[in-house]
Amino acid sequence: MNMDPESYKSDKPNEILTAYVTKYWMTAGIIVIPEAEVCSDTSGNMIKGCFPGSSFFNSYFHGEGREWHRTVEGAVARANTLRDKKIAALKKQIGRLTARHFTVDNLKGKAPK
């Protein structure tokens, strides 16, 4: 893989597209950024755009297919996958917590006198 920063440079203008952001799927849901700009001059895998309702703050999202998507179907599939993984992790954590019982006899160390 070519790691030279110059290999990412492109003479063509950056592509403008509607991007579907899943980075904040758990708190804000899927965010639609209508005029996101693909940063082909740096990586082509990164976009920048303004959140809806914000006119002057650019946000950057890395990883097409991870933090942002070109299609709503891709974004929905990713959000559902992340939700399922989160549910599985929480079920595992609940199992560990319900298996833990505290009694006077199972204290570690000695109580101060």
N, C-alpha and C positions, 0 to 999 in steps of 0.2 A: 504494500500500500504506500502510495506516495504521500509523505507527510510535509512536503514543501508547501509553505503558505501560498506561494505564487501559483501553485497548481489549482487552487480554488478560484482564482481570478477569472472573470468572464467579461468579455467586451459587450455582451448583449445587456439590455436593460433588465432590471429586476422584475420578475413576474408579479403581477397584482392578482390576488384571488380572494375568495371567501374561505376563511379558515374556521375550523371547528376545534376549539381548545378544550382539552380534557384534563389539563394540569390541575385544575381546581374542582374536579368532578364531585368531591365529597362535600364541599362547602358551598359552591356556587352553581354546580351543575355544569352542563356543556355550554360554553360561551361562544357565541358567533361573532367573529370579527370580519365585517364585510369587505374591508379593503386592506387585507394583510399583504405585506410585501415580502417575498421570498428573498433572502439575503444571499443571492448567488455570488456576490463579490467576496463573501467570507466562507460559506460552506454549502449553501444550497439546501441544507437540512434544517435551517433556522428561518423563522419568520419574525417580523416586527409589525406591530399594529397597535391601534388604540382600542381600549375597552369601550364598549357602547356607553355613551353618555360622557365620555372623556374626550376632549378635543386636543389636548396638548401633551399627554404622557404616553410615550411609546413603551410597550412591553415586548420582551423578546421571549420566544418559545423555541426550544431546541428539540430536535428529534421528531421528524415526520413519522406518524404512526404511534408515537408515544405521548408527547405533550400536545401535538396538534395534528389535524387530519384535513385532507382535501374534500372528503365526502362526509355527509351527516351519518351515513351508514357505518363508516369506519369509526367515527367518534362514538356512536351508540354502542358498537361492539366492544370497543376498548373500555368505555365506562362500565359496561356490564361485566366484563372480565375483571376489572379492578374491584368492583363491588363484590363479586363472588369470592375473590381472594381475601378481601377484608372480612367478609362474613365468616369464612373458614378460619381465619386467624383469631377472630373474636370467639368463635366456638371453642377453639383450642385453649384460649386463655380462660374462658369460663370453666372448662373442664379442669384445668389446673387449680383454679380458685375453689371450686366446689369440693375437690379432693383434699384440700388443705383444712385440717381441723386443729384448733388450738386448745390445749389443756395445760394445766399446771405441771403435769408430769413430763411434757415434751418440750420444756423450755431449754434452750441451749445456754450453757454457762451457769454460774451460780448467782443467785440474787444477793444484792449487797445487804450487809447486816446493819 
